[in-house]
Amino acid sequence: MAVRRVVPNIRSEAAQESREFYGLLGFEEVMNHGWIMTLASPTAPTAQISIMTDDKTAPVTPDMSIEVDDVDAAYATMRKNGAEIVHPLQDESWGVRRFFVRDPSGRVVNVLGHR
């Protein structure tokens, strides 16, 4: 299993203002589902920030997202090692397979892979 990217998730009710602010630092909008928007650097596309009001298909808003090349292997590893699964492994309508797990500090991590 390999990590492809790590993206901080910023909870905000001011998405437009956040987009404009991070735009000043060179980020551009690459995805917008209304409740979540991802901004990326045009010169380093894996440098990203996601801004969300809340997660529309999960019980909590994750603190960060980690994209891996094999989300099923990541899920099996976390379960085998007794990690707290906050949201079960499932396919989402927007093309990702994901689950949420709680890290030792209490942060919720969205572990995902694109389908």
N, C-alpha and C positions, 0 to 999 in steps of 0.2 A: 504494500500500500504506500502510495506517495502523495504528499501534499502538493496541490496545484496552486492554491492561493489562500490567504487569510484576509478576511474583510471585517473591519469593525462595523457594528450595527449601531447607529445613533438614533435613539428614540426622539422624535421631534414632532410637535404640532405645527411647526413653521417650516415645512418642506421647501417651499419656494425660496424663502429667505436663506435657508441652509444651502440650497443649490447655488444661489447667487454668491454666498460667502465662499464656498469651496471652489466656485468658478474663478474667484480672484486668485486662487492658488494653482490654477491650471486644470482643474477637474472638469470633465464634460459628462453630461447625462448619457448613459448607455442603455438604461432600462427604466421603465416607469410603469408600475401596475396600479398607481393611485395610492395604495397603502404602503408601498415600498418603492424607492427610487435608488438606483445605483449610479454612482459617479465614478469615472475612471480617468486616469491620466492618458492622454492620447499618445504619449511617447513610451509609456510603460503600462500597457493595458491591464496587468494584474495588480497594479496599485489602485485599490478601490476603496470606496466608502459607501455603505448603504444607509439610507435615511428612511425610517419607517414610523408610521403612527402607531401601529401595533401589528402583530402577525395575525392575518385573517384566518389561517387554517390551523393554528396551534394555540395551546392554552396560555402561553407566555411569549414575551418578546425576547429573543435571544440577544446576548451581549456581543457575540461575534459569530461569524460563519467561517467554516473551514471546508474548502472544497478538496476532496480526495479523489483519486482515480478508481477506488473500489469501496464504495460506501457500504456494501454488504459485509466486506471484510472488517471495516472499521466498526460496524455495529456488532459483529460477532466478537471482536476483541474487547469492546467495552462491556458487553454482557458477561463474557467469560471472566473478566476481571472485577466484576461486581459494581461497576459504575452505575450511578442512578440515571436511568433513562427517563427523561422528562416528557418526551413526546415520541411515540413509537415510529419505527421505520415505515415509511410510506411513500408512494408516488404522488407528486403534486401535479395539478393540471397545467402548470406553466413549464413543465419539462425537467423537473429535478426529482431525485429520490433523496430523502433526507430523514434524519432523526435528530432529536435534541438530547444532550447529555449534560449533567451538572459536573463542573470541575471542582477540585478540592476547596477552592475559595468561595464556592457558591454561585459562580457565574454559569450562565446557560450558554452552551455552545451548539450551534446549528451545524451538523456535519452533513455534507451534501455531495452529490455527484450529479452531473448532467446526464440525461438519458438520450 
